[in-house]
């Protein structure tokens, strides 16, 4: 990643041009009015209901998770040497995308550049990338983009705001302090670098969404100015329909198009990362299949397919998408256990996908027994935990009929001005232990 080469000098020129190019952009993102194409993209995003997150990069070669560099305080120059041995011989973009689509997911989100600074695409801003620094010499991001377009998946791109390798990421945040950076550059250089890379991702790789991460690195320095108005304006000018999300664990900033919740459904905060208020923007919950985001060889503690399906249902019932993470192996293969979970979720989605995809949260908020989703005048009750044959609901909207979604047979009910009472032949949790679905057709 030398900056003394002709290519490095050219990269610096591009960075300067990018900085000058965005200097005229309006800082009125606080008055952001999404375009019609952006509003349509938001609707399509919500209709997907389910996406797959892929944490994969140079850190995968260590098989210790995506934070290994900072956790182990590895010198950034030594860490970078791993690129010379990164040859994911089993990487197959079509195979990844086909497995993801078969799961019922509507989009994928790929880590184009994580906190270690290594880029998965042929960026012109740094030689520290998949094409120039590894013997693999293939543009992984381009191959994934093309596969998504061939198979009809949305293509979302994760991009790290922070950096554990570059010396112009300064002042340093609370992470990456032990990676051996003794010299410090100018933030303006790093800012121009980010803008130039994001220009490539939006313009040249046609990102449907940009998923930003790392603002929290400066949470101990609340006066730090990331320059989001200019950054967001740049992205929206390049592609008005491109959705912007920022995983800062707080109230959305002006200019953002969706709000994410890390490791929790909206309204919950069991992981301590999602106590923020719920906005009116499209919502997304991101969660891991096992314990880590990036591949960790010792982490084989995958959540069961029942747990993951219920998580998908629970997010849908809170008007949110589920972005479910996989950490591909250093070889480029998706882990066997991850493929198993994708297959089982896909089988469930083939039968029940219409109740969680293309729907919105139902008339009833989350209840002790489960959640509701809705499409038009059809309300779906997702009963996740109810062992009685009677269920009383605070639903006063007139009901036309009530059916078991599985059998399409009528379920007995009584409705009064106080609500709706259902009478089952057997307890829902016995009839379907994963998710007993009741179809309520409203008048």
N, C-alpha and C positions, 0 to 999 in steps of 0.2 A: 504494500500500500504506500509505496514511496511517492513523494511529491516532487522529487527532483528530476523525474523522467519527462520527456516531451509530452507523454500522455497526461502526466500529472499537471504540467503547466497548462495544457489544454483544458483539463478539468477545472483548474482555478479560473480560467477565463470564462468558462461556462457558468461557474458559480457567481462570478461578478456580474455577468450578463443577467442571470436570474435575479440577483439582488436588485439590479437597476430596473429589470422588467417589472418587478412587483412594487417598486417604490411609488408608482403612480396609482396603484390600486386604492380604491376608496376604503376608508376605515369605517364605513357605515354598516358593517355587518351587524352592529347592534340594532340596526333598523332593517334587518334581513327580512325580505319577503320572498319565500320560495317560489320558484318558477312553476308553471303548470306541469312541466315534465318532471320536476322534483316531487310535486304532490302526487303525481301518478306513480312515481318510483316508490314513494312511501307506502302507497296502497299495495303495490305489488310485493314489497318487502313484508308487509303484515300478512298478506295472503299466503306467502310461503309457509309461515308458521314454524319452520324447522330448518336449521342450517347446521353444517359441520365446520368446526374450527380445526385448523391444522397448524400445530406448533412444530416447525421443522427448520433446521438450519445447521450451521457449523457446530453448535452446542450438542446436537444429537450424536455426534461422533464420540463424545465422552460418556454418553449413556447415563448422565447424572442429573438430568433436568436442565431447563433453560436458564437457570440462575447460577449454574456451576461456576462460571467465571468470577463472579463477585463473591459468592459464598466461600470459594476456596482461595480467593485473593490471588488469582493467576495473573502474572504479568502479561499485558496485552500483546507484546511482541512475541512472547513464547506461545501464547494461545493461538495467535494467527498462523503459526507453523502447522497447525492441524489441517489447514486448508489444503496443503500439499498432498494429504492422504485421503481427502474426502472424495470418494468415488462410489456413489450410491447405484451400484450396478442393477439393482432390482426396481429402480424408480420407473414407473409407468403411469403417466398422467391419465391416460384413458382408463386404466384399471382403477385408479383412485376415484375418478369421477363416476364411473359406472357403479362402483360399490356404494358411493355416497347417494347417487340418484336412486338406486334400488332400495335404500333405507327410507325413502319418502322425503328426504331433505330437498329443499328448493334452491339452496345456494351453499357455497363454501366460502370460508374466510381463511386466507393463507398468510402466514407471517413472512412478509417480503424482506423485512429487516428487523431483527430483534435487538435487544439492548447490547449485544456483543458487537454490533456494527456491521456484521457480515450480511451482504445482500444476495438474494437468490436470483437476481436478474442481471442482465448485461448493462448495468448502469454506467453512464458515461462520467459519473462524478467520482468514481473511486475504482481502483483496480482490485479492491478487496471484495470480490464477488464470485459467483458460481462459475462464470465463464472464463475469467482471467486468472483466478487464484487457485483453481482446482484442476486436477487432471480430467475431470468429468467434462468440462467445457461445453455444457449444455445450459440453455436458458430455461430453467425449471419454471419460472413464472410464465414465460411465453407458452410453454407446452401446456400448463394448467389452464391458462386463459383460453387457448384454442380448444382444449378438450371440453371446457365448460360451455363454450359457444356451440360446439358440435352436439352436445347432449342436453342442452337447454337448462343448464344450471346458472344461477346468478354468480357473479365473480366479484367477491369482496376482498379487499387487501388490508391487512394489518400493517401498521407502520409505527415503529418505536420513536417517540420524541426524544428519549434520552439515549446516551451512548457511553459505554464503558471503555472504549478504545481511543476515540478521537480526542486530541488535545484541545481542539477549539470548542468542545462541549465544556464551557467554563462560564460562570462558576460551576463547580461540581455539585451534584445533588447529594442525597444521603446514601446512595448506592454507588458501587464501583470505585470506592475510594482507595482500594488496595490493589489496583491493576497496574501500578507502576508509571503513571503519568506524572512526570516531574516538570514538564514544561506546560505552559498554558497559552492557548491561542485566544483569538477574539470571538465572542459570541456571534458577532455579525457574520463571520465566516461560516460558522456552523448553521446559522439561520438560513444563509443563502444555499448551503449544501442541502438542507432539508427541503427547501422550496424547489430546488432543481430536481431532487429525486422524486418528490411528490408530483411535479410536473410530468416527469416520465411515466409515473404509475397511472396518472389520470388520463393524460393525452395519448401515450403510446401503448399502454396496456388496458385502456378503456375500462377502468375500475367502475363497477356499479356502486361501490361504497368504499370509503376510507375509514378504517377502524384504528383510531389513534390510542396510544397507551404511553404512560410515563409521566404525565403532568404531576403526579403525586411525588415524584422524585424531589421536587422542590417544595414540598408541603411545609418544611421547616423554614422556608424563606418565602412567606406569603406575598411579599412585594415583588417577587421575580416576575418579569413580563415575558411571557412566551410569544407574544405578538399574534395571538389567534385571529383577531379581526382581519389582518392582511393575509394570513395563511388560509383562512376559510374563504375569503374573497377570491383568492387565487384559484382554489379548487372549483368553486362554483362558476367562475368565469371560464375556466377550461372546459367544464362539463356541468351545466346547470342541474342535470338530473342526478349527478353523483351525490350520494348520501354521506353525510359526515357524522361520525359518532366519536366520542372521546371518553375513555375509561378513567375519568378523574374522580369517580365515587361521589360526585356532588350534583347540585342542580345544573341542568344543561346551560352551557354558555350560549349567548346569542350567535346564531349561525349554524348551530348543530341541528341535524335532521332526525336523529333517533337517540334514545337514551338506553344505556346498558347498565345491567346490575351483575356484579361479579359474584359467582358462587351462591346466589340466592334469588328466589323469585321476588318480583317487585312487592315491597311491603314487608319483607322479612330481612333479618340481618344476623343470621346465625354465624356467618363467617367474619363479621365485623367490617365488611367492605361495602355494604349496601344500605346504609341508613338514610340515604337521601330521599327527599320527597319525590313522589311520582308525578312526572310531567304529562302533558297532553300529546307529546310526541310518540311515535311508534316506539315500542319497548322491546328489549332483548335481554334475556338471562343467559350468561355464559357459565358453563359448568364442565368439569372434567369427567371422563369416563372412569378413570381410576383416581389417583391422588395428585398427579403432576400434570402440567401442561405439556412440557417437552418430554421426550422419551427418557425414562429412567429404568435401567435394567432390573432393579430390585423391586420396582413397584408393579406387582401383578394383581393388586387388590382392586379389580374392576367391579364396578357396581353391577348388580344383576339387571337383566333385561326388564324385569318387573319394576325395579326402582327407576330405571331410565324412562320407561314408558309413562310411569306415573308422574315423573318430573315434567315430561313433555305435556301431559294433560294439565298439570297444575299451572304451568306457564300460560298455556292457551286460555285457561279459565281466569287468568289475571290480565288478559288482553296483551300478552307478550309472546315473542318468539323464543324458542330454545336454541341456543348455539352450543352444540355439544362437541367437546374437544377430543381429538386424537393426537397422540405424539408418535408420528411415524418413526420407524427404526433407522439407524444409520445407513443401512443398505438401501433405503428407499421403499421398503415394504411396509404396508400397514400391519400392525401386530395382529396375530391370529385371534386374540381375544376381542380386539376392537372389531374385526371383521365379523366375528360371531355375534356381537351385540348389534352391529349394523343390520345383519341379516334378520335377526329376531325382531328388531324394531320395524324393519321393512315388512315383514309378514304381518305384524299388527297393523301397520299403516295401510296395507292393501285392503284390509277388512274394515278398519275404523277411521282411516285418514280423513274422511269427509267431516268428521266431528271435531277435528283440531286444525285442519288446513282450510284457509279461505273463510274462516269464521271469525267472530269477535267474542269478547266476554259476554256471557249471558245476562239476562235480566237480574238474576240473583247473584249477589257477591259470593265469594268463597264461604262455604258452610262447614260445619264440623264433619260432615260426611263426604265432602268433596267439592267440586266446582261445576259451573255451567258454562257452556259455549252456545253460540247462536248464529244461525244463518237465516235472515229474513224472519219469518214467523215460525221457524222451527227451533225449539230450545232443546239442547242436549244436556241431560243431567249425567255427570260423570261421578258415579257413586264408588268411592275408593275405600270407604270403611263404614259399613253399616250392617249390623247383624240382626236387625229386627225386620219383621215382615210389614211393618207400618212405617211410613215416612211422611212427616208433615212439613209442608213448605210454605213460606210466607209469599205465595204467588197468588195475586188477585186478578191478574189479567185473564180474561175469559179463555177457557181451554176448549179446543175442538175434539181432540182425542189424545190418548197416551198409549205408547207402544213400547215394547221391548225392542231395542235396536237390533239385537241378535236374531230374534225370531220373527219380528214384526207382528207379534200377537198383542192384542189389547191388554193393558194393565188396568185393573179396577181403580177408580178414583172417585173422590167426592170433593166438590169445590163449594166454598162458601165465601162470604165477604171477609173471612178471617184468613183464608188461604186454601191450599190444595193438600189433600191427604191421599197417598198412594197405598194400595194393598197388594203385596206381592205373594205369589204362591210359595216362594222360599226366599230367605234372606239374600239380598243382593251380593254380599260378600261371599256367600256360598255358591251362588249361581255363576259368578265370574270374579275370581279373586284378584285379578289385575285391575279391571275397570268395568263395572256393570253400567251400561249406558241406557238411559231412558230417553226416548224421543217424545217430546211434548209438542204437539201442534197447536198453535195459538189461533184464536179467531181473529 
